[in-house]
Amino acid sequence: MKAATGKATYSASPTDQELLRAFLEYIPDCIYFKDRDSRFVRISRALADRFQLKDPDEAIGKMDSDMFSLEHAQQALADEQEIIRTGKPIIAVEERETWMDGRETWVSTTKVPLRNAQGDIIGTMGISRDVTAHRAAQEELQQYKVHLEELVEARTSELVRAKEQLEQSNKDLEKFAYVASHDLQEPLRMVASYTQLIARRYKGRLDAEAGEFIGYAVDGANRMQQLIQDLLAYSRLSRKGPCFEECDSKAACENAVGNLQQAIAESGATVVIGALPRVMADTTQLTQLFQNLIGNAIKYRSERAPNIQISSAWKGDHWVFSVADNGIGIESKYFDRIFEMFQRLHARARYSGTGIGLAICRTIAERHGGRIWVESQPGEGSTFFFTIPQLRRSQ
């Protein structure tokens, strides 16, 4: 070492033999050199350990048949003789090793021709790495994948069956609701008619308690008739397929207002209809949707005369309609509940109804590919919103 420069110098460089010996001694991969008869002429320390030899030199002169099963040895010999014959290498292939003791391992192997200084092929040489654990992990992953696919397929089949059963159940329920409601109409009309006839015929001839009982019967029959009519409307809505056409939503809204003229006049309500677009929709259902929302705004009014504002706005790919009122309002905890069947927030003695109207509104909105929701403050009024996407004209 020269102190003047501070740089290290060495008297001699390692020889090629020393480099090869160090390489074969310490590299973790298995390396071999074979002659033209596929006999080992030199192997690495790692391969000697794999062969369970104390010294790499113990492998010299031996063949794969001394280490592996006959099947594996014959395949290795065929590969090496093909390399010697053609000069073409075998690069990075995974092969299975079967040992004499019955073990099986997997290696990733590259085999190439071994040439002398003149370029003549004098044997083969190769390098391999144990990939048994990696292979096992791959197989386990593949088995898990297959198992997962089987589970997904089975679950999908279950869901398909459940969907079919649910669809059939819904059809059966719709049919039952329609048939039951339709068949109940006539006997209920008879009950109401005869009860009212008794009330008229025996007026003044019965005591006050009997008259009260008759009143209860008439009121109950009337409420049952209204419930049946609402169920029939909901059943028809569920059974009817969508029939969309280009329609004027303002005309549909005006029809709804016309149907509610008596209630509007009795309550002193003001209904203001803003600019509304032409949309692809079922005109009858759209009219029913407006009518239910306007009717609710009149029914659930405060002490002030109802003021109802109807408008629309374009939002990206759909129209948003709003029906705003100055009524009693709704607490936020009931915003979702009010759209469910038979859900009432008030006693019948104060507000009539069957709790089906807003469920019908939600069904209509969803059948048009939209949704419905409400924003409200108790005592300040409510605004109901529903959307209708921009749909193509039906053919």
Secondary structure as UniProt FT lines:
FT   TURN            3..5
FT   HELIX           16..26
FT   STRAND          30..35
FT   TURN            36..37
FT   STRAND          40..43
FT   HELIX           45..50
FT   TURN            51..52
FT   HELIX           56..59
FT   TURN            60..61
FT   HELIX           64..66
FT   HELIX           70..86
FT   STRAND          90..99
FT   TURN            100..101
FT   STRAND          104..115
FT   TURN            117..118
FT   STRAND          121..130
FT   HELIX           132..201
FT   TURN            202..205
FT   HELIX           208..239
FT   STRAND          245..248
FT   HELIX           249..259
FT   HELIX           261..267
FT   STRAND          270..273
FT   STRAND          278..281
FT   HELIX           283..299
FT   STRAND          307..315
FT   TURN            316..317
FT   STRAND          318..324
FT   HELIX           332..334
FT   TURN            335..336
FT   HELIX           337..339
FT   TURN            341..342
FT   TURN            348..350
FT   HELIX           357..367
FT   TURN            368..369
FT   STRAND          372..377
FT   TURN            378..380
FT   STRAND          381..389
//
